Amino acid sequence: MVVTVLSTGTPTMRRERETRMQTEMQLCHGSANGDLANAVGRVLEAQLGHTAMYDGIVSRIGSPFNDGEPRVQIIGNARGRSIYIVQSTHQPGDNFMELAAMVNAANLASAGRIIAVIPYFGYARQDKKVLPRTPITAAVVCTMLEALGVHHIMTTDLHAGQIQGMFRGPFDNLKALPVVLRQVVRDLGITREQMPRDVALVSPDDNGAERCRETGEVVGCGLVTFYMKGRDHDGHLIAGGVIRDPALVAGRTVLLIDDMIATGGTMKQAAIACKEAGAQRVIVIAVHPVFSTDTETGMSAYELLADAPIEYCYCTDTIPFSEERCRWTNSQKSAGAHRDPNRAVTAFRQLAARTTIVPISKLFADAISEVQTRGSVSAIFRRTCEAIFS
């Protein structure tokens, strides 16, 4: 009997083929961030060119069945390649399930690496055990993603930095605030020289004070304080909070900075307190526009902020900011018994007139490019900071 051995090439040829496949990538997305994923793809194509590394295609691989269950299929050959899946995990929870299905599909397709690009990392507000018999939901999510086969997570402005330690693989927490600040200083005409004299940075709570201090170091502003909010014995927010250092905000432009806007209650009260302390103008800056509805009052974040003494609001596109999403969110039973979708939509239109959504596609495209070319992701922060006043 004659046995024919089919050669797959010399060891050098096999290594070259493996190296080539490892540098080839696919960019895809599900239902949560289609516009952002396509914008990232356009920037990547400009950076990497239409080459073997990136073919310029951004595939939507997740779409629901008629009953809402996620339906997923990887487009094209994924074997040995780096698969970047863009999907935020904001409401509804199906977004996370769809992400899980996309990761599993990439695994079954023999992808070389699976990178979950999660612009908004949901389920992060329970990042530690603060009461008996409560979960650490952020750790649950990280454990699930790791078990599913995710090799690398990429996100921006985590609610708490320690979440990075809950995932055993690489976990890049990009900083979008410098990108937003660049837009703010351009729109308001703030110069580098004016920043330390005419601007104060305020956190809407004491937990975010460190974020404001770090931001102050970036822009050269030492006037940093926070809003001391009051809560009752059940933990509910009550009126009557004050600015910790009111003299710092008097007569100045206040940048009220947080990582996200959820129900908007704290942000509104902080804005009122800033004006009462003598702030000349109040500008709200938040990376993630969660904009949920208080389940007890039925009041949405759109309604509260539309009525707040703020001049402008700046957010990013990690979560879609749209009338459609506003109407959908406020039509859900989870929004509370007193919800009113039409009232929320009216407030959305009022707020949208003074809201700027800052795109962060370049931030994620830069990070993906650095990972693919074995560059430095941390250098992106330096570059974005240097560009604030350029």
Phi, psi and omega in degrees: 000134180258126178256123179263125180260120179271118182283138175258016179105167179289163177304323179296317179297320179294320179295319179297319179294319179295319179297318180297317181293324180293332180270349175281146185221159170232140178245125182217170183208167176253221186272344193277324189223049183299313182296317180295317180299318179293324176293320176299318180299320179294320178292318179298320180296324178290327182279314187265343184079167179275084188234183177295335180292317181215124185269003177083000183268134173242112187260134168274116184249000179236128175207150188277152164291173182298333180268006176098347178294144181290137176240125190228141171207125176292133180266121178085176182288126180249357188300122176077356185268165174273121181254117177260118182251115182266117182195114172283160183243044175278178178302136006276168180297342177301335179299320178291318180298322178293320176300315179300318180294321179294320178297317179297320178297319178295321177297314181293339178271010176064039176298146179289313177221146176239117180248115178274111178265104188246088183308315173244115181272097181284177181061028186258353185283341171260081185257000178203163182269107183253343179226157178298144173061035175244152182273167167252086190297325179300321179291325178299314181298315180297318179298318180294316180296320179294317180294329179288339178114014176290129180269334192206136176245140177228125181215186176220139175047067174302148178298328178214130185297333184293347179298332178302329180281356180271354178241130188277351177264185176300139182219099182269119177255091183289157181249115181267344183304318178300326178295317179292319180298325178300318179292321182296310183294329176291314182294321183270351180071032180276128179265167178299326181287327180285330188307309183285349184255319190250359185235138174240141178256127184232133173266140179288355173205167183291334180295332181267006182298323180295322178299319179292322178296318178296320178295320178299322177294325181292317185260000178076036180242119181262000180272088186233130177210188182211163179270125179268101184270152179258145176227150177277184185292343176267002178089005181279144181291135177234157180289159175113008177288166182222160173283132185300318180233080186299331181296336182287335184260343184300125177075009184241165170281126181258128170259108183269106194247133174211167179281333181208159169245117180261263179279343177084356183297311180297319181298319179295313181295324177295321178296318178298316180297323178296317179294320178295332178277000175101014179298139180288318178207153181237125178243124180267132178231122176215141182286312188253115179275073180296311175047069178263184183239136178293119186291338181275320184262339185077006180274129180272163177298327179299316181294316182294316183285329177297332182263358183275155180280061178244145182274314179219157176232132180238129175223177176248180182260030175296331175231133181302133176251099187210158178296324179300314181291323177301313182294318180297312182302317185275002174261354181278146178298331181295345180280355176107161185289336186260015182295152177218096183304320181293320177295320179295320180294320176300316178294322178303314181297322178293317181290321182299331180295338178236027178243134176247125176262115183269120180289140179239026179299322181294326179299313180287323178297318178299318181294316179297318179299318180295319179295316182293326183260012180057043178265201184250114177289324181296335179292340180297320180299317179299315181295319181291327176292318179296335183273356185302314183257012181278000000 
